[in-house]
């Protein structure tokens, strides 16, 4: 995951931490892909661990893996 660590600057508007709900102050993390705000490194790391465990237990929306042999068979059968 990619993130930005911001010190000495508050975001424009009122934002709360995506993990604990605390108000964002002058030091925070912002994840680049989701644009979520986190109050500190511990909330961000806890969120990452929880997300990784969720994906490990229930991978939703992932395409099924096909082996190379079946993919080659599809190509030769269509020609």
C-alpha positions in Angstrom: 0.0 0.0 0.0 1.1 3.5 -0.7 0.6 6.4 1.7 1.6 9.9 2.4 2.8 11.0 5.9 1.8 14.6 6.6 3.3 16.6 9.5 2.3 20.1 10.6 -0.6 20.5 8.2 -4.3 19.8 8.6 -6.5 18.7 5.7 -9.0 21.1 4.2 -12.3 20.3 5.8 -13.3 18.1 8.7 -12.0 14.6 8.4 -12.0 11.7 10.8 -9.7 8.6 11.0 -11.0 5.7 8.9 -10.1 3.2 11.6 -11.0 4.8 15.0 -13.1 7.8 14.1 -10.9 10.4 15.8 -10.7 13.9 14.3 -7.7 14.4 12.0 -5.2 16.9 13.5 -1.9 18.4 12.1 -0.2 15.0 11.7 -1.9 12.2 9.8 -1.5 9.5 7.1 -3.4 9.5 3.8 -3.6 6.4 1.7 -3.0 7.2 -1.9 -5.3 4.6 -3.6 -8.4 5.1 -1.4 -7.8 8.7 -0.2 -8.7 7.6 3.3 -7.2 9.5 6.3 -5.7 7.8 9.4 -4.8 9.6 12.6 -1.4 7.8 13.1 0.7 4.9 12.0 -0.9 2.4 14.4 -4.4 2.9 13.0 -3.1 2.6 9.5 -1.2 -0.6 10.2 -4.2 -2.1 12.1 -6.4 -1.3 9.1 -3.9 -3.0 6.7 -3.7 -6.1 8.8 -7.5 -6.4 9.0 -7.8 -5.9 5.2 -5.1 -8.5 4.5 -6.9 -11.0 6.8 -10.2 -10.3 5.1 -8.7 -10.9 1.7 -7.0 -14.1 2.9 -10.2 -15.5 4.3 -12.7 -14.5 1.6 -11.2 -13.4 -1.7 -14.2 -11.7 -3.3 -14.1 -10.6 -6.9 -10.9 -12.3 -7.9 -10.9 -14.0 -11.3 -10.4 -17.8 -11.3 -6.9 -19.0 -12.0 -6.5 -21.0 -15.2 -3.6 -23.2 -15.9 -1.5 -22.8 -19.0 -2.4 -26.1 -20.6 -6.2 -25.3 -20.6 -5.5 -21.8 -22.0 -3.4 -23.3 -24.8 -6.2 -25.9 -25.5 -8.7 -23.1 -25.9 -6.5 -21.4 -28.5 -6.0 -24.5 -30.6 -9.6 -25.5 -30.4 -10.8 -22.2 -31.8 -8.4 -22.1 -34.8 
